[in-house]
């Protein structure tokens, strides 16, 4: 028999897809694991128990949360079909605002951006609105105030985009011209059906003339009014209509780039992108093409390009259903704008998980919904690329609903369609791409990053709540209760009745237990009580059957000794084949090596050499593993 040593000094490959179980040649096997659950890989190579979360506030009926960074103080917005809650970062309610028009399906797919301390919301089926603080009135939720030709006249032409949406062969004819109140009214007749009842109050551009529709007679005939004299206009095919309207749909995506408001796609013009005038977010007048005037262009490719996301980074990135485009221009002007498609991955048809920018690269969900791509310019190829970061862990990427990047740990949190979480520790410079799976006692509905901290919308016991991730707490949805001086009885615990929870009493964990009433009694006085939902972390390593360890997959082998190098760990529970059990540590917390004897022959992957599994809420960090095996 031969004894060999297998070292694992890094978990930089994370949890690997079970479909790679036969790839003994992969280096990722020596830096990954069969299962990493409720553990997060560190950029430095080790593993630690994932952060818990603080319960901030219950949000009944909330379906989505949005970040609202402001110079006057950050806010969060919780959306529900009947309105929104405006919250401070600690969960305190600022104001509730009621509105209609946003169904659950629309809330899930709306887009947002922030301009000058105003939160802008867009959806192709709903008129775009903004949430802004108006000192005389407080918070106001109102339609976008598009600039008008005459700001003092509410009936003057709005500076919205005008595009030709009807087929090119359709002509307009003018008749019944009359003067009215200093302007003109007349009838417009189209050579084909192009009008609907929703065209009322929208504008047409007929040659150099702008006219407002005030009556729809039929699908081919409307009555209009205009401040311009239509003399000389009889019939023309040079005409366009208001691109943003109830008749043609509203903007689908929004971003802010180079001091311009950028909107992409509408229901009837899904492949268009418009940039406002510089410094004027609600003015899309293209004028005569001066540098500060609005910009408009269409994305034309072999497939129809449906705009799904806009990302303002080092460049303006446009993600469509068929590929990824980069808008060049420093700055972007009507005469200097350049648009080119770089890759052909495409995004899912439903706008759910918004892309996030990480170190100049944009991470986005690919068209399949099972891949996470890194869109970045590479100097070696002198081209933009979109590598799949989930290639080795595709089983963890399932119908992503939201992405939230945590800068401190360089960790991306991905909300899956089944309400679970996956995390990706990513650092291109250190060559770290490490996935892990996570679960909680409830369903995660949404996630966001605000001021470097990650917030979650979690549904527990049927009630959505706002929570904040924090590595200082080892429970989920935790609430802290304090007594000064220390007390033997804590009351006000009605929210926990009937739930199985974990307690941390003055730093010592207890439970799990089921709360039977709204109060808890203790034999000794307690100064601080922490109540929350526990979770179990688990590590299952690969067997040492890769090329580096030199153990053939079909040869029997047995672990002789397992040495775990720990850092500030409070408890260690290990299963060496005879069930999980706590291992006595020399000190608490312990930093250093723990060596354990193992028995039992194995063949292949099952059973593993060892399994780490524990629900202790206190910190746990594993730096490396040394495995001595006998073949």
Secondary structure, 3 states (H helix, E strand, C coil): CCEEEEEECCCCCEECCHHHCCCCCCHHHHHEECEEECEEECCCCCEEECCEEEEEEECCCCCEEEEECCCCCCEEEEEECCEEEEECCCCCEEEEEECCCCCHHHHHHCEEEEECCEEEEEECCEEEEEEEEECCCEEEEEECCCCECCCCCCCCCECCCEECCCCCCCCEEEEEEEEECCEEEEEEEECCCCCCHHHCCCEEEECCEEEEEEEEEECCEEEEEECCCCCCCCEECCEEEECCECCCECCCEEEEECCEEEEECCCCCCCEEEECECCECCCCCCCCCCCCCCEEEECECCCECCEEEEEECCCEEEEECCCEEEEECCCCCCCCCEEEEEECCCCCCCCCCCCEEECCEEEEECCCCCCEEEEEEECCCCEEEEEECCCCCHHHCCCCCEEEEECCCCEEEEECCCCCEEEEEEECCCCEEEEEEECCCCEEEEEEEECCEEEEEEEECCEEEEEEEECCCCCEEEEEEEEEEEEEEECCCHHHCCCEEEEEECCEEEEEEECCCCCEEEEEEEEEEEEEECCCEEEECCCCCCCCCCCCCCCEEEEEEEEEEEEEECCEEEECCCCEEEECCCCCCEEEEEEEECCCEEECCECCCCEEEECCCCCCEEEEEEEEEEC
